[in-house]
Amino acid sequence: MVSPPLVAMIDYGSGNLRSVEKALQHAGALVKRVDSPAGLEGCAAVVLPGVGSFGDCACSLEERGLTGPLRAWLAADRPYLGICLGYQILFEGSEESPGVSGLAHWAGHVVRFPSRPGLKVPHIGWNNLLLRAPDAFFAALTDPTFAYFVHSFYPRPSEAGIITAASTHGVEFAAACRRGKVRGVQFHPEKSQAAGLRMLENFVAEICGGEF
């Protein structure tokens, strides 16, 4: 029997992490909250849930000494899942926090939904996912699959080939990206009921030796 993988859930001091922690545990992972580089030791994967602003997240990671270790983790193509802001921080920067650098693992910037009559921002609620590329994260899901979103900004990757799922809210946007063992999702799997739990189960199965 395969032992449950130890997952580092990054705690940068903002937001309630309990719902993500419980969902990962239900999916079969052992979860350790990590707020310093030493906490990454022995972990098989990193999950970065994100709430708050892009700038606050980037600054908090820097203050805790996590920016460099996370960039090294990503560069080594080790398993990583970024959720919402934890996805956005993978890019170079954001319109939300001009002049603040993200982890810059992927080229591209985070932009705000356009101001348009009738278009509500933030985008809150259920929306369908348009699968753009094969990804084990979405294995065994029904078509269409719906996920739960809460955001005003979204990444605009420079490389379209990393987009694995899209959604539409006034404009079509990259709802999920992946390259190698690094992936991020704009929606909240922990709030997406059975579909979201299955995604996390797929993620945990991959950590245990499945194909990415």
C-alpha positions in Angstrom: 0.0 0.0 0.0 1.3 3.4 -1.0 1.9 5.8 2.0 0.1 9.1 1.9 2.3 11.8 0.4 3.3 14.7 2.6 2.1 18.0 1.1 3.5 21.4 2.2 0.6 23.9 2.3 2.2 27.3 2.2 0.9 29.6 5.0 1.9 33.2 4.3 -0.3 34.7 7.0 -3.4 35.5 5.0 -6.8 33.8 4.9 -8.3 30.6 6.3 -6.5 27.6 5.0 -8.6 25.0 6.8 -10.9 24.3 3.8 -8.0 23.5 1.5 -6.3 21.5 4.2 -9.4 19.4 4.9 -10.0 18.8 1.1 -6.4 17.6 0.6 -6.7 15.3 3.6 -9.9 13.9 2.2 -8.1 13.3 -1.1 -5.5 11.2 0.7 -2.6 13.5 1.5 -0.9 14.3 4.8 -0.8 18.1 5.0 1.9 20.2 6.8 1.4 23.9 7.1 4.7 25.6 6.1 5.7 29.2 6.8 9.5 28.9 6.4 12.0 27.3 4.1 12.8 24.6 6.6 9.2 23.4 6.5 9.7 22.2 2.9 12.1 19.5 3.9 10.7 16.0 3.3 7.6 17.2 1.4 6.6 15.6 -1.8 4.6 18.5 -3.2 3.7 22.1 -2.5 0.2 23.6 -2.5 -0.1 27.4 -2.4 -3.7 28.6 -1.7 -4.1 32.3 -2.2 -6.3 35.0 -0.9 -5.7 38.7 -0.7 -3.7 40.8 -3.1 -0.9 39.8 -5.4 1.4 42.3 -3.7 0.6 41.1 -0.2 1.3 37.5 -1.2 4.6 38.3 -2.9 5.8 40.4 0.0 4.7 37.9 2.6 6.6 35.1 0.8 9.7 37.3 0.6 9.5 38.2 4.3 9.3 34.5 5.3 12.3 33.7 3.1 10.1 31.5 0.8 10.5 33.3 -2.5 13.9 31.8 -3.4 13.1 28.2 -2.2 9.8 28.2 -4.1 11.5 29.4 -7.2 14.1 26.6 -6.8 11.3 24.1 -6.2 9.6 25.2 -9.4 12.8 25.3 -11.4 13.4 21.7 -10.4 10.0 20.7 -11.7 8.7 19.4 -8.4 5.0 18.9 -7.9 3.2 22.2 -7.2 -0.4 23.3 -7.2 -1.3 27.0 -7.0 -4.9 27.8 -6.2 -6.4 31.2 -7.2 -3.7 33.8 -6.1 -1.3 30.8 -5.7 -1.8 30.4 -9.5 -1.4 34.1 -10.3 1.9 34.4 -8.4 3.5 31.9 -10.8 3.6 34.8 -13.4 5.8 37.8 -13.7 3.5 40.5 -12.3 0.0 41.7 -11.9 -2.0 44.9 -12.7 -3.3 44.6 -9.2 0.2 45.4 -7.7 2.3 47.3 -10.3 6.0 47.0 -9.8 5.7 43.8 -7.6 7.4 40.7 -9.1 5.8 37.3 -8.9 7.6 34.0 -8.8 8.1 34.5 -12.6 8.1 30.8 -13.3 5.9 31.4 -16.4 6.0 34.3 -18.7 2.9 36.5 -18.7 1.0 38.9 -16.5 -2.2 39.0 -14.5 -4.8 41.4 -15.7 -8.2 42.6 -14.5 -11.5 41.7 -16.1 -12.6 44.6 -18.4 -15.0 47.2 -17.2 -18.0 46.6 -19.3 -21.7 47.3 -18.8 -23.4 44.2 -17.3 -20.2 42.4 -16.5 -19.9 41.8 -12.8 -16.5 42.1 -11.2 -15.4 40.2 -9.2 -16.4 37.0 -11.0 -18.0 35.0 -8.2 -19.8 31.6 -8.6 -19.9 28.5 -10.7 -18.6 28.5 -14.3 -17.8 25.7 -16.7 -14.4 24.6 -17.7 -13.4 24.3 -21.3 -10.6 21.7 -21.5 -7.9 22.7 -23.8 -5.2 20.0 -23.4 -5.0 16.5 -21.8 -4.2 16.7 -18.1 -4.5 14.0 -15.5 -5.7 16.6 -13.0 -9.0 16.5 -14.9 -9.2 12.7 -15.3 -12.6 11.1 -15.0 -14.6 14.3 -14.8 -17.8 14.8 -16.6 -18.1 17.1 -19.6 -19.0 19.8 -19.0 -17.3 20.2 -15.6 -18.2 23.2 -13.4 -15.9 24.8 -10.9 -16.3 27.6 -8.3 -14.5 31.0 -8.9 -13.9 34.1 -6.8 -11.6 36.6 -8.6 -11.2 40.0 -10.2 -7.9 39.3 -12.0 -6.7 36.4 -14.2 -3.4 35.4 -15.8 -2.7 36.0 -19.4 0.1 33.5 -20.2 2.6 34.4 -22.9 2.8 30.8 -23.9 -0.7 29.5 -24.9 0.5 25.9 -24.9 0.5 25.8 -21.1 -3.2 26.4 -20.9 -5.1 23.2 -19.9 -8.5 24.7 -19.3 -10.3 27.9 -20.0 -13.5 29.6 -18.9 -15.5 32.6 -20.0 -16.6 35.7 -18.0 -16.9 38.5 -20.5 -13.7 37.3 -22.1 -12.2 33.8 -22.3 -9.4 33.4 -19.8 -6.9 30.7 -18.7 -8.6 28.9 -15.9 -5.8 26.4 -15.5 -2.2 26.0 -16.7 0.4 23.3 -16.4 3.9 22.6 -17.5 5.6 19.5 -16.3 4.8 18.9 -12.6 3.8 22.6 -12.0 0.2 23.6 -12.3 -2.1 26.3 -11.2 -5.9 26.8 -11.3 -7.9 30.0 -11.0 -10.9 28.3 -9.5 -11.2 26.8 -6.0 -11.1 23.0 -6.1 -11.9 22.9 -2.3 -15.2 24.7 -3.0 -16.1 22.9 -6.2 -17.8 19.9 -4.5 -17.4 16.4 -6.0 -15.5 17.7 -9.2 -13.0 19.6 -7.1 -12.4 16.8 -4.8 -11.8 14.5 -7.7 -9.2 16.9 -9.1 -7.4 16.9 -5.7 -7.6 13.1 -5.6 -6.0 13.1 -9.1 -3.3 15.4 -7.9 -2.5 13.2 -4.9 -2.4 10.1 -7.0 0.1 11.8 -9.3 2.3 12.6 -6.4 2.2 8.9 -5.4 3.7 7.9 -8.7 1.1 8.6 -11.4 1.9 10.2 -14.7 1.8 14.0 -15.0 
